């Protein structure tokens, strides 16, 4: 795309973005590089985002790639996690654990308050941990996915700054779960509200460096600095309130309009730019940030309860029939890496299992032949009168998902599959794909902080488990590995189980890795400084500042 065409798009985007942007940052071109490195207080940052989701109920929305951006600046967490998975103090100044990892003691900072002035004390932390672990499903409030709920016994306020949390079995994943982006600290008064009122963001009270100033549903959210904030995460190293006066999150669905608005100076950050545009944007002087998160790689969780993926041979054929190098070279930039397992390589327990799913079209074809799938005149394989057919649903949370799925369609069609694509926006995808037990292949983009939490998504041994592969409890080996990883008391021993688990899941063809995921892409104007990204790749603006 030429620079001139981008500038024309910038004019169009200014019309679409409208008064919110103009009031937030003023007109004009991007400023030059910062003079020195001294932060400048003040300024209004405009962040253009694909979607603002369907609800603001904290438990239901904080894990969203979109709403999580806003929650991360409205709220605090007990523990901070960096890109390498290292935990460090935040609202919890320190913590202890007993020998069998069933009881944990959190020691809280004194003097922290929610934005309504009420204390963020031990009682408030207990209320939050309870809702993360249990939710209120009868009221439409979910528990937090990947929180270690299965063996949760309860939390108790020992005194105003001390909380003990108990489990019925070893739970090494508890402390890391406190840094997960769903584990946001919310005022007990908010937590007590019915779901309909929690869905109103203006009623949701956090303790973070920003507070809600204005919400225009489906259009924008404006946050303003909290002047008395002084308890940011130790790892960020920022004392006192934020530098920025306001952050405006403005919904603009078209990615080229988001990036053009940053180019023209009408916004400072465009979220989820197309990967194919990133090199050109860098060439125009913009900053591109592509932090990777801790979690699963991008790939397909195959549904073993529906044809054709009830056959291990077909699942393995899909694994070996996908050319990931072509995906990387065609769709992505050097910021993306090849998958080596089902976990991102930044996960401390990730090990290389590339051989279990390496591209080998001859092997894939031989597997299908062995399973009795024969090609017809139209090139589609059949067996017992049934076509080798399934549908892919591009994930709208990933900017390049449709392009990837189109390539996968071509590659598997060459093997004799009939692949259909159905594309939905975020709300429709949530209604028709997420949680639909009939979907044959779910494209996964799941983050996690600790490997011990993955057991809850792989089987259905415990109430609330997600059972990604629809195996239920039928796979005794998977049950055993999942239980051992969830209940380990030693981190080194658990790493060996994690290696076994990765190999087994891939050898069974349950999961088809594609690439290591960069889900959250940020295009920034050059005047933006000091943004930090945690282990979940969210932008945190406590220490951010503008040169103009």
C-alpha positions, 0 to 999 in steps of 0.5 A: 500500500502506498504512503499516499493511499495511507494518508488518504485513509488517514483522512477517512479515519479521522472522520470515522474516529471523530470528535473523541479523537480530536478532543483527546489529542488534537490535530497535527502530525506525529512529533519527533523523537523524545529529547532526553529520557525524562518523562513528561506528565500530561497528555491524552493517548488514543488507542484504536481497538477492533472491538469493545466486546459484548459485556463488561462483567469483570469475570466474563470480560477481563480475559478478553484480548480486547476488554483485557486491555482496559481492565489492565489499566483500571485494576491491579493484581496481587502478583505481576508476571513478566515476559519470562514468567518471573513473578514479582510483588504487586498488591501482595508484597510477599507470600509463603507456601507450605511444604505440600503446596496446599496452603498459601499466605499472602502479605498485602501492601497496607494503605491501598484503596479502591477508587471509591476510597474503600480499602483493598484489604484482606477481606477484599482479597478474599471476596475476589479470590472466591469469585475467581474460583467459583463465579456465580454461574446461576447469576451469569457470572463465570468463574475465571478460566484457568484459575485452579478452582477444582481443589479450592477450599477457601480463603481467609482474612487472618488480619487486615493485610494477611490472607491464607488460601487453602486447597485440598490437593497440591496446587503449584499453579495458584500463585502464578494464577494471581498474575493472570489477566483475568485475576483483577482486583475489584471492589467487593461492592461491585462484586456484590452487584447483580450481573446486569449492573456489573455489565455497566463499566461505570459501576465497576470499581478497581484500584488501578492507576486509571478510572472510568471517565466516560463510556459510549457503548459500542464506541469508546471508553475514556479513562482518566488518571487517578491522582492518588495512585501509588502502588504500581508493580515493583517490576515496573519501577514507577512511583506515584500516579500515571503520567498520562491524563487520559486514555481513550479506547476507540472502536474502529473495526477496519485495521487500515483505518486504525493504522492510518489514523496513527500515521496522520497523528489522530491517534497514538496506538493502533491495535492488531494491525495486519502483519503484512503491513508491519514492515511498511509501517516501521519504514514510515517511522512508526513503532511496532511492538509484537510481544509474545505471551506465555501460553499455548501456541496458535493451533487447532484443538481437534474435536475427537467426538465428531467425524472425521477427527474421531479417527487418530489417523485423520488427526495425524494426517492434518498435523503432517499435512500443514506447511507451517513455513509457508504460513510464516513466509506468506502471512507473517513477518520475522516477529513470528516463530515456528511452533515447536510444541503446543506451548510457546517457547517462552513457557519455562516447561516448553520442550521441542516436539517438532517431529511429532507434527512436522510437515510431511505431505507424503506421510499425511497421504499415506496415513489417509490411504491406510485409514481407507480414505480414497480420492474421487474424481473431484480430488476429495477423499471419501470413505463409506460414502462420506466425504473427508470434510470439515469446517474451519472458523477463523478466530476474529481475535487474531488479525491474520486468522482468515489468511492462515485458514485459507492457506490451510484450506489449500494445503489440506485440499491438496491431500483430499480434504474438503475444507469449508470456511465460515467467518464471524465477527467477535459477538457472533463467534462467541455465540456460534463457535465458542463452547459449541460441542459440534465444532470440529476444530477450534482455533486456540489462542489461549494464554496462561501464566503457569503450566499447572493450569493446563490440566483444566482445559485438556480433560473433564475430570473436574467440574468446569474443566473445558475438555478441549478435545472432547475426550471426557475422561476416556483417555486414561493416559491423558487423565493421569498426565493431567492429574500429575501436572495439576497436583505436583509439589515439585517444580522440577518434577512437574517439568518432566511431566509437562514434557510427557504431556506435550508429547502425548497430546501431539502424538495422539493428534489432539492438537495441531500447532501452527505458529507461536502466537503474537496475538497482540500487535501494537503500532505506536506513534513515535511520541509514545514512550515508557509502555510496558508489556507483561507476560500476557502481552498487554500494554500497561500505561502507568509509566507511559508518557508522550513527548508532546 
